[in-house]
Amino acid sequence: MSPLTSVGMAILGSGIIAITYGLARFVFGLFLPAIRDEMTIMPTMAGVIGALPFLSFVIAIVAAPGITRFLGVRRTAVAATILATAGLVMIALAPSSSILAAGVLTCGISTGLSSPVMAEAVYRIVPDSLRGRVNAITNAGTSVGIAFAMPAVLIWAEAWRSAYMGFAALAALGALGALYYLPGEVRDAELPQRRAVLSSVTLEQWLSIARLSGLAALMGMASAAYWVFAPDAVMTGGGMASSQAAWMWLAVGLGGLTGGSVGDLIARFGAIMTHAAGLVVIAVALGLLALAPGNFPCALLSATLFGAGYMTLTGFYLVRGIQIMLDTPALGPIPPLLATSIGQVIGSPLAGWLVGSQGYTATFTMFAALSLGVSALGLWLLQRYP
């Protein structure tokens, strides 16, 4: 194992997150129109399949700290990237919607394992003064993966199976990187110490995590419609070409890179305003698609805003969770990230049902209103209970 510097940890961590989050989890919506056409999947079923990676993420992230303690950082990270590889191959070769669903589910497991193990790796490798920034940069790797999907769509167009095979090859490279660079020792000697630290967590800390997680769940619900149905809305509802939807996903990825500076945003503007602003930005992004799904410049602006708002908020929940549970870094991100996915598990099929019954405009308008409501709730909740 070659030792990593803080910069190296940020690069490797963001790369692994780009694979497990960006390619294995969030890019599915970009290829959904082509997948629906080939496999004749109705909107409600598409919403259910779109919820599966969020569901398996919930299960995996709960188990992740124990798996990390048992296997160690290196083996857990390798397992996460191998699962991503397997899930992407299953999607690429899926002969039916059931195999497609199984592949999507497997990808979600890889995502659930990767966030806690990357937080643990940062804790092991990076000095305390740099951990917040490195964690934020690692989390922003999602945007890199999403942005990478854009040239894949332009190259393969409707050949989504070829795109997923290419993503699987990148995931296999990620597994090799984790195997070579991450620390491999299993530090069982720390387990009693970690348990003692966990038992010393105060009621105030648990309440802070609970409030943060409640807000994260509502944000996850509000964002679900965009992740699963934004490309479908502009292509099916707005008449855009798949290449234009690909440019949208590039905009989501580039906008999301702002999430890497969330630690600095919190330091400059405060947690309350950073959280509220992120949700307002998501609401505006949803509203633009509701108003003009066929307008390409509006769609690009919407995508950029959504990427910036979503990645800022997930980075916010990650950094704040670690700050609250400072002595248990692998545990800190779990409740808010878990809550985000629970919200997406609920929001994705709800969005699918609304698209099928009410149409894209009504669906995105309702989810924009939900995002504004969560922003207002956060202003009240975080001011009253910091």
C-alpha positions in Angstrom: 0.0 0.0 0.0 1.4 3.4 -1.0 0.6 6.1 1.6 -1.7 8.9 0.5 -1.4 12.6 1.1 -4.4 14.7 1.8 -4.5 15.7 -1.8 -4.3 12.1 -2.9 -7.1 11.1 -0.5 -9.3 13.9 -2.0 -8.6 12.7 -5.5 -9.1 9.0 -4.8 -12.1 9.6 -2.6 -13.8 11.8 -5.1 -13.1 9.2 -7.8 -14.7 6.4 -5.9 -17.7 8.5 -5.0 -17.9 9.5 -8.7 -18.2 5.9 -9.6 -20.6 4.7 -6.8 -22.8 7.8 -6.7 -22.5 9.5 -10.0 -22.3 6.6 -12.4 -23.9 3.7 -10.5 -26.7 5.6 -8.9 -27.7 9.0 -10.3 -26.9 8.6 -14.0 -29.8 6.2 -14.4 -32.3 9.0 -15.0 -30.4 10.2 -18.0 -30.7 6.9 -19.7 -34.2 6.2 -18.5 -36.0 7.4 -21.7 -34.0 5.1 -23.9 -34.4 2.2 -21.4 -38.1 2.8 -21.2 -38.5 2.8 -25.0 -36.5 -0.5 -25.4 -38.0 -2.3 -22.4 -41.5 -0.8 -22.5 -41.5 0.4 -18.9 -44.4 2.6 -17.7 -43.8 5.8 -15.6 -45.0 4.2 -12.4 -42.8 1.2 -12.8 -39.9 3.5 -13.8 -40.4 5.4 -10.5 -40.4 2.1 -8.5 -37.1 1.0 -10.2 -35.7 4.4 -9.7 -36.4 4.1 -6.0 -34.5 0.8 -5.7 -31.0 2.2 -5.4 -32.1 4.5 -2.7 -33.7 1.6 -0.8 -30.6 -0.6 -1.0 -28.5 2.4 -0.1 -30.5 2.6 3.2 -29.8 -1.0 4.0 -26.1 -0.8 3.1 -25.3 2.4 4.9 -26.7 1.1 8.1 -24.4 -2.0 7.8 -21.4 0.0 6.6 -19.7 0.9 9.9 -19.8 -2.7 11.1 -18.5 -3.9 7.7 -15.8 -1.3 7.8 -14.7 -2.4 11.3 -14.7 -6.1 10.3 -13.1 -5.8 6.8 -11.0 -2.6 7.2 -11.1 0.5 5.0 -9.3 -1.1 2.0 -11.5 -4.2 1.7 -14.7 -2.4 2.3 -13.9 0.2 -0.4 -12.9 -2.6 -2.8 -16.2 -4.4 -2.1 -18.1 -1.2 -2.8 -16.5 -0.7 -6.2 -16.8 -4.4 -7.1 -20.5 -4.2 -6.3 -20.8 -1.1 -8.5 -19.0 -3.0 -11.3 -21.4 -6.0 -11.0 -24.5 -3.8 -10.8 -23.5 -1.8 -13.9 -22.8 -5.0 -15.9 -26.2 -6.3 -14.9 -27.9 -3.2 -16.1 -25.9 -3.3 -19.4 -26.9 -6.9 -20.1 -30.4 -6.9 -18.6 -32.8 -8.9 -20.8 -35.8 -7.9 -18.7 -37.0 -5.3 -16.2 -36.5 -7.7 -13.3 -32.7 -8.0 -14.1 -32.6 -4.3 -14.7 -34.1 -3.7 -11.2 -31.6 -6.2 -9.7 -28.7 -4.3 -11.2 -30.0 -1.0 -10.0 -30.4 -2.5 -6.5 -26.8 -3.7 -6.5 -25.6 -0.3 -7.5 -27.4 1.2 -4.5 -25.6 -1.2 -2.2 -22.2 0.0 -3.5 -23.3 3.6 -2.9 -24.3 2.9 0.7 -20.9 1.3 1.5 -18.8 4.0 0.0 -19.7 7.1 2.0 -19.0 5.8 5.5 -15.8 4.1 4.4 -14.5 7.2 2.6 -15.3 9.2 5.8 -13.3 6.7 7.8 -10.4 6.8 5.3 -10.3 10.6 5.6 -10.3 10.3 9.4 -7.3 7.9 9.1 -5.2 9.8 6.5 -6.1 13.5 6.7 -5.1 15.9 9.4 -7.9 17.3 11.5 -7.6 20.8 10.1 -8.2 19.6 6.5 -10.9 16.9 7.1 -13.9 19.1 6.5 -12.5 20.3 3.2 -11.4 16.9 2.0 -14.8 15.3 3.0 -16.6 18.0 1.0 -14.3 17.5 -2.1 -14.9 13.7 -1.8 -18.6 14.2 -1.6 -18.5 16.5 -4.7 -17.1 13.5 -6.7 -20.8 12.7 -7.4 -20.8 15.7 -9.8 -17.7 14.4 -11.6 -19.4 11.1 -12.3 -22.6 12.8 -13.5 -20.7 15.2 -15.7 -18.8 12.2 -17.2 -22.1 10.7 -18.4 -22.6 13.6 -20.9 -19.9 12.6 -23.4 -21.0 8.9 -22.9 -24.5 9.9 -24.1 -23.1 11.9 -27.0 -20.9 9.0 -28.1 -23.3 6.1 -27.6 -26.6 8.1 -28.1 -29.3 5.5 -27.7 -26.8 2.6 -27.1 -27.3 2.8 -23.3 -26.0 -0.8 -22.8 -22.6 0.2 -24.3 -22.5 3.2 -22.0 -23.1 1.1 -18.9 -20.4 -1.4 -19.9 -18.0 1.5 -20.2 -19.0 2.7 -16.7 -18.4 -0.9 -15.4 -14.9 -0.8 -16.7 -14.2 2.5 -14.8 -15.7 0.9 -11.7 -13.2 -1.9 -12.0 -10.4 0.6 -12.2 -11.7 2.2 -9.1 -11.5 -1.1 -7.3 -7.8 -1.4 -8.2 -7.2 2.1 -7.0 -8.8 1.3 -3.6 -6.9 -1.9 -3.4 -3.5 -0.3 -4.0 -3.8 3.0 -2.1 -6.1 2.7 0.9 -5.0 1.4 4.3 -5.6 -2.3 4.7 -5.3 -3.0 8.4 -8.4 -3.9 10.4 -8.1 -1.9 13.6 -10.1 -4.1 16.0 -8.1 -2.7 18.9 -10.0 0.6 18.4 -13.5 -1.1 18.7 -13.8 -0.8 22.5 -12.6 2.8 22.3 -15.2 3.6 19.6 -17.9 1.9 21.6 -17.0 4.0 24.6 -17.0 7.2 22.5 -20.5 6.2 21.1 -21.9 5.6 24.6 -20.7 9.0 25.6 -22.6 10.8 22.8 -24.9 13.2 24.5 -28.7 13.6 24.1 -28.1 17.0 22.6 -25.9 15.4 19.9 -28.6 12.8 19.1 -31.3 15.5 18.9 -29.1 17.6 16.6 -28.5 14.6 14.3 -32.3 13.8 14.4 -33.2 17.3 13.3 -30.5 17.3 10.6 -31.8 13.9 9.4 -35.4 15.1 9.3 -34.5 18.0 7.0 -32.3 15.7 4.9 -35.3 13.3 4.4 -37.5 16.1 3.1 -34.7 17.4 0.8 -34.3 13.8 -0.5 -38.0 13.6 -1.3 -38.0 17.0 -3.0 -35.0 16.1 -5.2 -36.2 12.7 -6.3 -38.4 13.9 -9.1 -35.4 15.6 -10.7 -33.0 12.7 -10.5 -35.4 10.2 -12.0 -37.6 12.2 -14.4 -35.8 15.4 -15.4 -34.4 13.9 -18.7 -37.7 12.2 -19.3 -39.5 15.6 -18.8 -37.4 17.5 -21.3 -37.4 14.6 -23.9 -40.9 13.2 -23.6 -42.6 16.3 -22.3 -40.5 19.0 -24.0 -39.5 17.3 -27.2 -35.7 17.6 -26.8 -33.2 15.3 -28.3 -31.1 12.9 -26.1 -28.0 14.9 -26.9 -29.6 18.0 -25.3 -30.5 16.0 -22.2 -26.9 14.9 -22.1 -25.8 18.6 -22.0 -28.2 19.0 -19.1 -26.5 16.3 -17.1 -23.1 17.9 -17.8 -24.6 21.1 -16.3 -25.8 19.2 -13.3 -22.3 17.8 -12.8 -20.5 21.1 -13.3 -23.0 23.0 -11.0 -22.5 20.3 -8.4 -18.8 21.0 -8.1 -19.8 24.0 -5.9 -20.6 21.3 -3.3 -16.8 20.9 -2.8 -16.8 24.4 -1.1 -19.6 23.7 1.3 -17.3 23.8 4.3 -16.2 27.3 3.3 -19.8 28.4 2.6 -20.8 27.3 6.1 -17.9 29.2 7.6 -18.7 32.3 5.7 -22.5 32.4 5.6 -23.5 30.1 8.5 -25.2 26.8 8.5 -28.8 28.2 8.5 -28.4 30.4 5.4 -26.4 27.8 3.5 -29.1 25.2 4.1 -32.0 27.5 3.2 -30.3 28.8 0.1 -29.6 25.3 -1.2 -33.2 24.4 -1.0 -34.4 27.6 -2.7 -32.0 26.9 -5.5 -33.4 23.3 -5.9 -37.0 24.8 -6.0 -36.0 27.3 -8.7 -34.5 24.4 -10.7 -37.7 22.3 -10.4 -39.8 25.4 -11.3 -37.9 26.1 -14.5 -38.5 22.6 -15.8 -42.2 22.9 -14.8 -42.5 26.2 -16.7 -40.4 25.5 -19.8 -39.5 21.8 -20.3 -38.9 22.4 -24.0 -36.6 25.5 -23.6 -33.0 24.4 -23.9 -31.3 27.4 -22.2 -33.8 27.2 -19.3 -33.1 23.5 -19.0 -29.4 24.1 -18.8 -29.9 26.8 -16.2 -32.2 24.4 -14.3 -29.7 21.6 -14.4 -26.8 23.9 -13.2 -28.9 25.2 -10.3 -30.1 21.7 -9.3 -26.5 20.3 -9.3 -25.3 23.2 -7.2 -28.2 23.1 -4.8 -28.2 19.3 -4.3 -24.5 18.8 -3.9 -24.2 21.8 -1.6 -27.0 20.2 0.6 -25.6 16.7 0.6 -22.2 18.1 1.4 -23.8 20.2 4.2 -25.4 17.1 5.7 -22.2 15.2 5.5 -20.0 17.9 7.0 -22.5 18.8 9.7 -23.0 15.1 10.6 -19.3 14.6 11.0 -19.0 17.8 13.1 -21.8 16.7 15.4 -20.4 13.2 15.8 -16.7 14.3 15.7 -15.3 11.3 17.5 -17.1 8.7 15.4 -16.5 9.9 11.8 -17.8 6.7 10.1 -21.1 7.1 12.0 -21.6 10.9 11.6 -22.7 11.0 7.9 -24.9 7.9 8.2 -28.2 9.3 9.8 -28.5 12.3 7.4 -27.4 10.4 4.3 -29.7 7.5 5.3 -32.6 10.0 5.7 -31.9 11.5 2.3 -32.3 8.2 0.7 -35.4 7.3 2.7 -36.9 10.6 1.3 -35.9 9.6 -2.2 -37.4 6.1 -1.7 -40.7 7.8 -1.0 -40.3 10.6 -3.5 -39.3 8.6 -6.6 -42.5 6.4 -6.9 -44.6 9.3 -5.8 -43.1 11.3 -8.7 -43.7 8.4 -11.1 -47.4 8.2 -10.0 -47.8 12.0 -10.4 -46.2 12.0 -13.8 -48.5 9.3 -15.0 -51.6 10.9 -13.5 -51.0 14.7 -13.6 -48.1 15.2 -16.1 -44.7 16.7 -15.8 -45.7 20.3 -15.2 -47.8 19.6 -12.2 -45.3 17.1 -10.8 -42.3 19.5 -10.9 -44.4 22.4 -9.6 -45.5 20.3 -6.5 -41.9 19.2 -5.8 -40.7 22.8 -6.1 -43.3 23.9 -3.6 -42.1 21.1 -1.3 -38.5 22.3 -1.6 -39.5 25.8 -0.6 -41.4 24.5 2.4 -38.4 22.5 3.6 -36.3 25.7 3.2 -38.7 27.6 5.5 -38.8 24.7 8.0 -35.0 24.6 8.1 -34.8 28.4 8.8 -37.2 27.9 11.8 -35.7 24.6 13.1 -32.0 25.5 12.8 -32.5 29.0 14.3 -34.4 27.6 17.2 -32.3 24.5 17.7 -28.8 25.1 16.3 
